[in-house]
Amino acid sequence: MIKTPTYWAERGWRAVLLLPLSVLWAIGSLVRDSLARPARATVPVVCIGNLGAGGTGKTPIVSWLYDNLASRGWQPVILSRGYGGQLRGPVWVDGTVHTADDCGDEPLMMADTRDVVVARDRVVGARMIEARGLHDVIIMDDGLQNPHLEKQVRVGVFDGGFGIGNGWLIPAGPLRTGWRKGLSMLNLVIINGADSSGIGARIGDQLPVHHVTTQIDQDVVDSFAGTPLLAFAGIGRPARMFDSLQAAGAQIAQRLSFADHHPYSAHDLTRIQEEAHRHGAEMITTHKDWIRLPGDWRERVSLLPVSIQPDDAEALLQAIETGLHSPDPDASKQAASAGST
């Protein structure tokens, strides 16, 4: 597991040197997609994903969508690949039995109050959900580029501060799919955070665009008033968490960044604790990081909950529901566009 490469943000010499490998990536993706025969689940699927690698804040959006669809009478379930976990699945995630090493940090975190299935093979996972017979919508966490399971609604999430970086394919850039092809896959777009990258203007009127902001729990920040904090995070873009803390009034003595899904070793934890003692600081991290800590460490480290707030929650939910009711996945793009006018 590596940190997001800094050269993904610009078209510098490091990125240029990797362009031949990006061509191989494109060829491999084309071959895979041409050989795939997408399976259709009897339960409609909404996929929350992104066109590139790296964090865009999908997990809070998946959780928000689950909770809000449930409040509107749906019976949702989350289907995840379980990145970072050892279990191939399919398996229903149980927080009293499983650990982050078993099923991955994000599924375990979401399963605290939600039904979550982990399956490397998404089609097999969908079939197990169908067999249970209790759910009427599958929320697929990531997997836009997975060609094996048909999706009724495809939502692309972009980090407003990063956009698509340098716009090149992996490994020269962050994109898993070319820009034009990627947009053609989507039914609607969510921009997470202030759009300082200009991604909204780049999309223009090609797709319906919705905006959300990620909010941290202000009560937690206020409880540390006057207390220095050592903030650490192993997520796609740790700076987003640090900046949010600072904007909320936290006194950050030190920031420690790790790779996304980083498995904290004894050495890591000793370093974090020593740095905290050196600054006389309390330790704080994201829920996603906290869930990966050993049990005894969870008592020492404070957890910073986050939630998302759409600019227009009703419009976003209606667009997704319209797509879920559509028998034709391609028709749901037209329905979403009509609902945004």
N, C-alpha and C positions, 0 to 999 in steps of 0.2 A: 504494500500500500504506500503510495507516494503522495506528496503534496502536489497541488495544482501547479504545473510549471509556469514560471513567470513569463516565459517567452510566448505563451498562448495569448497574451494580451496584445502583442504587436508582431509585425512582420519583420523581425530581425534576422540576423544571420543564422542563429540556431534553428529557427523555424524553417528557413529556406533550405538548410541542409537536410531536413527531414521530409521535404516534399515528395521525393521518390517513394518513400514508405507510405505516404498518404495515398498515392496512386494505387499501391497494392491493397491498402485498406478499402478503397472504393471498389476495386475489382472483386475482392473477397465478398463484400457486402452485396454486390450485384449478383454474383453467383448464388449466394445463399438465398437471396430473395426470389430469384428465378426458379429455384428448386422447391421452394416452400409451397405447401398447399394449406392455406389457413383453415383452421377448424372453427366452426361457429358453435358457441355455447348456447344452451337453451335459456340461460340467464344473460341479460344484456350486460355489456362490459363498457365501463368508462375508464380510460387509461390516463393517468396523470404522469406525464414524463417530460423529458427535455431533449432538445436536439443535440446537446453537447454533453461532454463529461464534466464532472465537477458539480458542486452543490448549487441548487437554485432555490432551496427551501420547499421542496416538494412534500416532505413528510408532514409538516403542519397543515398544508393544504389538503392532503389526503385525509387527515384526521378531522379537519373542519368539514369537509364534504360528507364524510361518514356521519358525523353528528347531526348535520343539518338535513341530510336526506332521511335519517332515522326520525327526526322531529316532524318530517312531512309525511310520515306513514310508510316509508320504504323499509325494507329489511336488508340492509347492506352487509357486505363482507369484503374484507381487504385481501387481495391476492398479491403476495410479494415473492420475489426470487430468494430473499433471505441472504443478501450479500454479506459476506463475512462469517456466516454460520456454517457449521459442519453438516447439518441435516439436509439431505437432498429433497426430502418430502415425497409426497404431500403429507403435511402434518398440520393439525390445528395447534396454534401456539398457545401454551398455557404458562403464564408467568409464575405459577407455583411449582412448576416442574422444570421448565426450560431456562437456559441462560442465554446471554448474548453470543456465547461461543457455539451454542446449539443452532440458533435460528437467526442470528444477526441482531444488531442493536435496534434498528428501526422497527422491525416487526414486534420485538419484545416490548418496546416502548408503547407502541400503539395498542397492543393486546391487553394493556392494563384495564381498559374499559370497552374494548371492541373485539369483534370476531375477526381473527386474522388467520390466513392459511399461508404457509410457506411451501413453495414448490419450485425446484429448478426448472421442471417442465411445466410451463404455465397451462398447457392443455390438460395435463393430468390433474393439476390443481383445480381447474375449472370443473372437470368431471366429478371430482370428489365433492365439490360444493353443490353441484347439481344433485348428486345422490343423497345428500343430506336433506334437501327439499325444504329448507327453511329460509332461503334468501332469494330476493328478486332483483338484485343488482350487485355486480362485482366491480369493486374499485381496484383497478390494477395499478399498483405502485411501481412506476417506472415500466419500461418495456415497450416504448413507442416503436423501437426498431425491431422488436421481436415479431417475425412474420408468421408465426405459427398459430396465434390465437386472434380471431377477428375482434375488432373493437367497434362498438357503436358510436362512441364519442371519444375523440382523441384531443387531449388538452396539452398544449405545450407551455411549460413554465420557464420564464426567463428571469434571471437576476438583473434588475434594472441598472445596477452599477457596473455589470460586466458585459451584458448583452451576449454576443457570440464571439467575443474576444477578437482575434485576428481574422476570423471567418474561414479558416482553413480546416481541413479534415485531420483527425488523429493520424499520426502523432505530431504533425507540424502545428496543429491547432486543436481546439477543443471539440470541434463538430464531429459527431458520429455519422451524420448524414449531410450531404450538400444542402446549402441554404434553400435553393428553389425546390428541390425534392422534399426537403424537410417541411417547408410550409405547405406543400401540396398534401402532406400526410395529415395535417391538423384540421380540426373543426373550429377551434377557438384558442386564444392565447391568454395567458395570465402573466402579467409583469409584476414581479415581486420587488417592492421597494421603489424608491425614487428613480426615475428613468434618466439617469445621468449619462448613459451610454448611447442614447438616441435609438434604442431598439424599436420603440413605438413608431417613430417616423419611418424607420426602415421597413416595417411591416405595412404601414399605411392603411389602405382600405382593403387589403387582400384578405384579411380575416377579422372577425370580431375580437376586440382587445379589452380585457378586464384588468383592473389594477387592484392589488392587495398590498397591505403593509404588515410586516411582522412586528408584533408588539411583545415586549418582555413584561414580566410581572412587576409592576411598579412597587407593590407592597414588599416584595423581596428586596428590591434595591433600597427602599426606604428603611428597611430593618437594619441595614448596614451603614446608616448615616454616620459619618465621621470615622468610619472604620476602613482602613486600606484593604484592598482586595487583590489577591493573586487570581487572575482569570486565565483558565486554560481551556483549550478546545481542540478536538480532532474531528473537524467537520470540513465540508467542501471549501468554505471560505470563513475561517475563524475571525477575520477582521470584522465581519458583519456583527458577530456577537459582541466583540470588544467595543466597537463603535456605538452599538445600541446601549450597552452598559454605561458608557461615558456620557452619552446624550441624556440618559435618565438620571444623571447626577452622581453616579458611583465614583468613588475615589480608587482608581486602578493603579496599584503600585507596580505591577508587572503583568505582561501578557506572554503566555507561552502557547505556541501553535504547534499542532501535530497533524499528521496526515489524516485524511478522512477515514473513519472506521478504525483508527489506530488502536491496537491492543496494548493497553498500558502494562508495562513490565514492572517488576519490583524496583528496577533502577529508575524508571520514569517517575514512579510514585515517590521514591526517596528524594529525587531531585526536586519535584514539585513541593514537597513538604519542607525541604531545607530552604528553598527560595522563599517560601511563605514565612518561615521563622525569621529569615534574614530581614524581611521587610516588616515584620510584625503584622502580617496580613492574614485574613481569612481566605480560605480557598473556595472558589466558585466555578461551576462549569455548566454546560448545557445538559438537558435531560438525556440526549443521545449519548453523551460522554459518561454521564453519571451511571447510566444503566450498564456500562461496560466495566465499571470499577468493582473490585472485590467487595464483598458484603461489609467487612469492617471499615473499609474506606468510605462507604456511602454515609457512614455516621460522622465522618470528619469533614466531608466536602458538601457545600451547599449546592442545591440544584436550582437552576434558573429556568422556570417554565416560560414558554413562548406560545403565542397564539397568532392567528392571522385575522385581519379585518379588511374585507373587501370594500371597495368604494361603493359598490351597489350589489349587495348580497343577493337580493331578490332577482335581479337581472341575470346574475351568474347562475343561480340555481335553476331558473327557468330555462336558460339556454341548454344546460346539461340535461334537464328532464325532457325537454323537447327532443333532444337527440336520442335519449334512451327509449322514447316511445316510437322512434322511427324504425321501420323494419329494414331500411337500407342505410348502411353506414355512410355512404357518400351523400345521401339526401340530408343527413343530419347537419352537414356543413351548410347547406342552403337554409335549413331551418334556423340554425344559430345566427346566420347572417341576417335573416329576416327579423329575428328577435332583437337584434342589436340596433335596428334603425328606428 
